[in-house]
Amino acid sequence: MFTEELKSLRRLGFRHVLLQVLNFANVITSGLMIWKGLGLVTNTESPIVVVLSGSMEPAFYRGDLLFLTNLPSSSYKTGDITVYQIPGVDIPIVHRVIETHDIPRDRSSNSTLIHTDKQLLLTKGDNNYMDDIQLYQGLDWLERRHIVGKVQGFLPYIGYVTIAMNDFPQLKYALLGGLGLLALVQRE
């Protein structure tokens, strides 16, 4: 199946193959740097997430790609769509804020530090009948530390590629193997 490619790979020589491997590594590290750069600019660990369920329909559907920010100076309001993650749960949840409570912190007159108010949030999926208290695993409210980010924009259905690769791991390995082979065999 790949006999011609392997023959051409042998003819190229060690230096050329090494150059192709380095180019492939450069592409991978560039992608990681862009991801981390987006995370720094948006102040979130995951600046882009994929909707995995139908709990936010009709606002977002399964497979939609969401763009997030988590600016420390902004507070959340009722109606904001947030992505939150509960400790011990692997998958973040995309739901709408339905209730907020601002709790002022103690401000001492001697302190030069600026203290922000503590904000408690209650969320609910648009397509769900009840709020998310049962999803909070013993917490009564979400706090700022649970929030991954606020949704700023989306691209519909683009995330189905990620869902397909998670549902069918063979597809992921075939795609990565094919890209690696193309990077090695490419003659430029």
Residue pairs with C-beta under 8 A, 6 or more apart in sequence:
2 181
5 181
5 185
8 185
8 187
9 17
9 184
9 185
12 187
17 184
20 183
20 184
20 185
20 186
21 183
21 184
23 183
24 180
24 183
24 184
27 183
35 47
38 47
38 48
39 45
39 46
39 47
41 47
42 68
42 69
42 70
42 149
43 69
43 70
43 71
43 72
43 149
44 68
44 69
44 70
44 148
44 149
45 148
46 68
46 83
46 92
46 148
46 149
47 67
47 68
47 69
47 149
48 65
48 66
48 67
48 68
49 65
49 66
49 68
49 83
49 92
49 94
49 148
50 63
50 64
50 65
50 66
50 159
50 162
50 163
51 60
51 61
51 62
51 63
51 64
51 65
51 66
51 94
51 159
52 62
52 91
52 163
53 62
53 125
54 61
54 62
54 127
55 93
55 94
55 95
55 125
55 126
55 127
55 128
56 81
56 94
56 95
56 96
56 125
56 126
56 127
57 126
57 127
58 126
58 127
59 81
59 96
59 126
60 66
60 81
60 94
60 151
60 154
61 156
61 157
62 160
62 163
63 156
63 157
63 158
63 159
63 160
63 163
64 154
64 155
64 156
64 157
64 158
64 159
65 154
65 155
65 156
65 158
65 159
66 83
66 94
66 151
66 153
66 154
67 151
67 152
67 153
67 154
68 83
68 148
68 149
68 150
68 151
68 152
69 149
69 150
69 152
70 147
70 148
70 149
70 150
72 116
74 150
75 100
75 102
75 117
75 119
76 82
76 97
76 100
76 119
76 121
76 147
76 150
77 97
77 100
78 97
78 98
78 99
78 100
79 96
79 97
80 96
80 97
80 150
80 151
81 94
81 95
81 96
81 97
81 150
81 151
82 94
82 95
82 96
82 97
82 121
82 123
82 147
82 148
82 149
82 150
82 151
83 92
83 93
83 94
83 147
83 148
83 149
83 150
83 151
84 92
84 93
84 95
84 121
84 123
84 142
84 146
84 147
84 148
85 91
85 92
85 93
85 146
85 148
86 93
86 135
86 136
86 137
86 139
86 146
87 137
87 146
88 137
89 137
92 148
93 123
93 132
93 135
94 125
94 151
95 123
95 124
95 125
95 126
95 128
95 132
96 123
96 124
96 125
96 126
97 121
97 122
97 123
98 122
98 123
98 124
98 131
99 121
99 122
99 131
100 119
100 120
100 121
100 122
101 119
101 120
101 121
101 141
102 117
102 118
102 119
103 117
103 118
103 119
103 120
104 117
104 118
105 115
105 116
105 117
105 118
106 115
107 115
118 143
118 144
119 143
119 144
120 141
120 142
120 143
121 141
121 142
121 143
121 147
122 131
122 132
122 133
122 141
122 142
123 131
123 132
123 142
124 130
124 131
124 132
125 132
133 140
136 142
139 146
164 171
165 171
165 172
165 175
166 172
